[in-house]
Amino acid sequence: MKIFVALCLLTVAVTSPIELNAGSAWSDAAGYEECSDWVDPAKPLPEPIKDICGTKLECAGFTDVVNSNCGYGERNIKAGKWVGTDIDLSQGYSDYNKAFQRLFGYITGDNADGAKIAMTAPVIYKSYYDSSYKLQKVTMHFFVPSALTNPPAPTSNKVYLEDWDAATVYYRAIGKSTMNISTKEWEQEAMDLVTALNNDGVSFYSSMSIVGGFTEPWGPKQRTEIMFSA
């Protein structure tokens, strides 16, 4: 899911997609207007953020930014605490599941207090690239509930706590879980996001891509986002 972003950043061509009318089913679900060149009736609608955050789970605090352009949404993320772990790239994709289990272990008692901590959204994957867009590092993170101002220390030396500053992200939403998105779909979504941002002259941090999973992978409705930060 990670290498494709580098390829898109290197090869993306700027096009001129046309915006759909406001109020479409897609915009209501995704949070932004899709561009007509990219409309695919076969794509499942992502679960709306309003049906997840504050309804099913606590999410990292955010404010959506009104965006009159097509192809992506914009969101301001509030500062907060996150628990993270590094993914061992030498193990290929097998360590992604192990990374999730390390973080899940932290919130289910593998911490200094033996405390049970509520699951939150999104599960974040950050991928870091060098100047040639070669993948260098991948990390996974859970948001720490906002009420937990002094979270307990992890008992695993592979898990760590971080304070994240407020940030702005640009995103595209996908109506599938991360495990059910094909390489071709990842490539296309990344290409479309980079193209839309370039068309609008929006600067973004290209040395790090972000994937956010907002829903349980076995749920009937799904929301995954691919993001870049400002």
Disulfide bonds with the S-S distance in Angstrom:
Cys35-Cys70 2.04
Cys53-Cys59 2.00
